[in-house]
Amino acid sequence: MNTGNRASSTMNVYKAECAEIMRRFLAKQISRDDCVAALHAGFIGVMPEVTANDVSEVRTIVLFNERVIIDEMERRGQPPAGSLSVVQ
């Protein structure tokens, strides 16, 4: 199997999973803690197949999701506690 295609497929699945998790969080269907746990699980699940070329994109997705969560918690009047990110 072409590793480029596998990595691309992995990234597409990861992006779709993150989008669904964030959609559910913003719709108040899951809590902040459940959202963060689901995002972390997705991150951990994708890492074995991420290539060096994908690292920057994964980092961008993680940091974007973190910013959305922080902004949403502030909008709800509930300041976020500590860093949410698994990426520094």
C-alpha positions in Angstrom: 0.0 0.0 0.0 1.2 3.5 -0.8 2.0 5.1 2.6 1.1 8.5 1.2 -2.4 7.4 0.5 -2.7 5.8 3.9 -1.5 8.9 5.6 -3.9 11.0 3.6 -6.8 8.7 4.5 -5.7 8.8 8.1 -5.7 12.6 8.1 -9.1 12.8 6.4 -10.6 10.5 9.1 -8.9 12.5 11.9 -10.2 15.8 10.5 -13.7 14.4 10.1 -13.7 13.0 13.7 -12.4 16.3 15.1 -15.1 18.2 13.2 -17.8 15.9 14.5 -16.6 16.2 18.1 -16.4 19.9 17.9 -19.9 20.1 16.3 -21.3 18.1 19.2 -19.5 20.3 21.8 -20.7 23.6 20.2 -24.2 22.2 20.1 -23.9 21.5 23.8 -24.4 17.7 23.2 -21.2 16.9 25.1 -19.3 18.6 27.9 -16.0 20.3 27.7 -14.3 17.4 29.5 -15.9 14.9 27.2 -14.9 17.0 24.2 -11.3 17.2 25.3 -11.2 13.5 26.1 -12.6 12.6 22.7 -10.1 14.9 20.9 -7.2 13.4 22.9 -8.4 9.9 22.1 -8.5 10.8 18.4 -5.0 12.3 18.6 -3.6 9.2 20.2 -5.4 7.0 17.7 -4.0 8.8 14.7 -0.4 9.2 15.9 0.9 5.8 14.9 0.1 6.5 11.2 1.0 10.2 11.0 4.0 10.9 8.8 6.5 13.6 9.3 4.7 15.6 6.6 1.5 15.4 8.6 2.8 16.6 11.9 2.3 20.3 11.1 -1.3 19.7 10.0 -2.1 17.7 13.1 -0.6 20.4 15.3 -2.7 23.1 13.5 -5.9 21.0 14.0 -5.2 20.5 17.7 -4.4 24.1 18.4 -7.4 25.3 16.4 -9.7 23.0 18.4 -8.2 24.2 21.6 -8.8 27.8 20.7 -12.4 27.1 19.8 -13.0 25.3 23.1 -11.4 28.2 25.0 -13.4 30.8 23.2 -16.7 28.8 23.7 -16.0 28.4 27.4 -15.4 32.1 27.7 -18.6 32.8 25.8 -20.5 30.5 28.2 -19.0 32.4 31.1 -16.9 29.4 32.2 -13.2 30.1 32.0 -11.2 27.0 30.9 -9.0 25.4 33.4 -5.4 25.0 32.3 -4.1 23.9 28.9 -6.2 21.5 26.9 -3.6 20.6 24.4 -1.5 17.5 24.1 0.7 19.5 21.6 3.1 22.2 22.9 
